[in-house]
Amino acid sequence: MEPAYLLKYEYLKRVPVTAGNFQSHDHYEIFYFHEGKGQYLIGDKIHVLKPGTLIVMHGLTLHMPKSFEGHPYVRTLLNFDPGYFRAASEHVFSINPLQPFERLRNYKVQLSMEEQGEFEEMLRKLNRLYSAPDAVSHERFRVLCLDALFFICQVLMKPVTEEAGFPSEKEQHVQNALSYIEKHYMTDIRLDQLQENLHINKYYLVRIFQEVTGMTIFHYIYRRRINQAKILFLLDPEKSVTDICYETGFKNHSHFSKVFKQWEGKTPTQYRRLVKSQF
């Protein structure tokens, strides 16, 4: 039986990912890239993936991985409920092992060759313990998860310089569009507006945006609005559906409900009711 705190552990997963499949959840995530070529869109930023890329993520932020046809895409994913690790370490350690997630929320770092070797050995041991049938191995798995979290803390305590630039001018244009949308998604964004502010032909932007992200510009805007609505429901379950509808950029309640249900499988009212039941 899988431990209650562990939502997903996938070691050396090689299956390509479908472009346009945005995710959002209220759990923490560790993503490590072993081999190949890929991108990870988190919020309004495109992260280029290389062997040794480590991403820590506070899962509520809209995120989407992307693999490239003809290239391998090998990663390990650990998705977990932080409650267990917070409770386990609260009275034992002087350092909070969840600090990177709570302080940085979403962050990418490129591990050195030495760090890659150490972390990949941890992942191998985690996989062996996770696959073992006995209870002692499962307890050792939990302890090693804590060690992995402290390893990440140690790595991120060092001065880190973000890698500058993108492999192509095209991806930089899409990054600029994402940054603009992040600031204005709650307003009525039009293609002419993007063209004027980003100084790029709107038809060219439409084409390269879908090529890089796997979705249209307006598909992305609606996903960003729905993700923000989910965050607002979690932060304030008493807030009305109508208020959240307008705060996230929708012009009317019926359109908001239709889009929300399309992507979340339930209406905003049903989602709000579910959130309130958890408090």
N, C-alpha and C positions, 0 to 999 in steps of 0.2 A: 504493500500500500504506500502511495506517495505521501511524504510528510506534508502536513497541512500548510506549512509556511512556504513550501516550494511549489510554484505554479508551473514552472517549465525548466527542464535542464536538457539541452540538446548539444551533444558533443560531436564536433567535426561534421556538422550537417552540411551536405553538399547539394541539396535541392535548390535550383534557382528560385528567385522570388519574382512574383508577378508585379509589374509596374502599376502604379496607381492604387495599390492596396494600403491605404493609410490605417494606422493603428493608434489607439489611445487607451490607457488603462491606469488604474490607481495603484500600481505596484512599481517596484524598482527593477531595473534591468541592467545586466552586465553583458556587453557584446564584445566579442574578441574575434578579429579577422585573421585567419591563418594563411590563406592562399587565394590568389586570383586578382580580380578587378571588380570594383563596385563603388557605389555611392550610398550615403545614408542622409536623407533629408530629415532634419530635426527642427521643428519650428520653422524659422525662416532662413535656415542655414544649410547649405549643401556641404557634407563632409566627404572628402575623397578617401576611399578605403585602400589600404596597402597592408601587406603582411606585417603583423605586429601592431595594428591599430586597435586600441582599447577605447570603448565608449561606455561611460556610466550615464544612466538616464533615469530621470524622475518621470515615470511613464505617462503622466497626464498630458505632456506636450505632444502635439500631433507629430508622428514620425513615420517614415517610410523608407525601407531599404530598397536598393535596386541593384540587380546583377546585370551583366552584359552578355549577350549571346556570343558564344564561341570562346568564352573565358570561364575558368573555374570560379566558384564562389563558395569558399569553405569557411565556416564560422562556428563558434561555440556561443550558446546563449543561456544565460542564467536569469530567470525571471522569478522574483520572490516577494513575499509580503514582509515588509521591514519590521513589523511588530515583534516577531519572534527574536530577531537579533538585537533589537533595542532592549527588550526585556532581559535577554540573556546576558547582556554586557553592562547594564545600567549600574549594577553594584559590584562589578568585578574589575572593569578597566577604567583608566583615567582618560582614555581617548575614545570618542564615539566612533565606532567603525562605519557608521552611516553618514559621517560628515561630508564626504564628497557629493553625495546625492542631495543633502539638505542645504549645503552651502553653494555648490556649483550648479546643482540641478541636472544640467546636461553638459557633458564635456567629453571632448575627444583628445587623446594623447597618443603619441607614437612611442612605443616602448623601445628602449635600446636593445641591442642583441642580447646582452646579459639579462635584462629584465624579461625579454621574450622567453629565454630558456627557463627561467625560474617560474614564470607564470604558466607556461605551457606544461611544465611538469606538475604543477598544482592541478591543472585541468585534467591531465591524465589520471592522477590519483583520485580526483573527484569522480570521474567516470567509473573507475574500477569499484570504488566504494558504493556509488549509487546503484550499480548493477548487481551488487552482492545481495544475497537473500537474507542474511542474518541481521539481527537488531543492532549488534555491536558495530557493524560496518556502517549502518545508517547513522548511529551516533557520531562516529568518526567523520562521516560526511558533513554533519552539521559543524563540527569543530573546524574542519578544513575550510568550510565556507567562510567562517569568521576569519581564519587566517588569510584567505583571499581578499576579504574586505580590508584587512589591515595592510596588506600588500598594496592595494590600490591607494589607501590613505598615504602611505609612505611615498609612493610614486608622485602623487599630486601635491605633496608638501614641497617638492623641489620646484625651483623656478621653471616654468614651462613657457616656451614661445610657440604660439600658434603658427602653423605653416601658412605662408602667404600665397595667394593666387590660386588659380585653377588650371587644369590641363589645357583649357581652350578659352578663347574670348567668348564663345557661345555660352559656356557655363557661367561665366562672369555676368553676362547679360541676364541670365535666368536668376542668378543670385540677387542682382539689383532689383528685379521684379518681385522676388519673394520678400525682400526687405521693405519695399514700398507697400506691398499688400499687408504685411504685418502691422504697419502703422495705420493703415486706412481700411482694413477689411470690414469695419463696422459702418462704413459709408458706402455710397453707391459708386462703385468703381467701374469706369468705362474704358474701352480700348483706346479711345482718343486721349483720355487722361493719362494712361500709361505711356503712350507715344510721346506726349508733350513733356512729361516729367522725366522720363528715362532716356529721351533723345534717341529713340530707336523706332524703326518702322513697325507699326502694330501687327501687320500681317507676318512679318519675319519673326516677331516676338511670339505670336501665337504658335507658329510652327516649331520653333526651337524649345519653347516651354514644354510642349507635349513630348517632344523628342527626349528632353532631359529628364522630366519628371514622370512621364507616362500618363499624364492627364491634362485636360484643358485648364486654362487659366481660371475659368469660372467654376469648374469642378473643384479646384483647389480652394477658391474663396469660400464656397459653400461648406467644404469640409472644415476649413479653419473656423467658420462661424459656429458650426455644430459642436466642434471641440470646445470652443469657448463657452457655449451654452452648458455643456456637461460640467465644466469647471465651476461655473456660477451656481449650478444646481447643488454641487457638492459643498461649495463654500457657504451658501445660504439657502437651505432647503425650504425656507419660508417665503422666499422671493417668488412672485407670481410668474406664471408661464408667459403672460403678456409682456411683463417688464423685460424678461430675458430675451424675448423675441425681438424687441426694438433695440435693446442694448447691444445685440450681436449683429445688427445690420439688416434684419429682415423687415420688410415693409408691412406684412400682414400676418396674422396668426395662422391662417389656413396654409399658406405657403411654408411657413416655419414648421408646422406640424407634419406636412407632407414630406419635406426634405429630411427632417429628423427621423421619422419612421423609416424612410427609405434606407438610411445608413445605420440606424441603431436597432431596428426591428421592433421598436415600440414608440408610442407618441411621447411628446415632451411631458404631458400630464402623467402618463404611466411611469416614465423615468423618474420624475420628481417624487412620485409616490413611493417608488422603490428606494430612492435615496433617503427619504424621511423615515422609512421603516428601519433603516440601519442605525439610526441615532437613538 
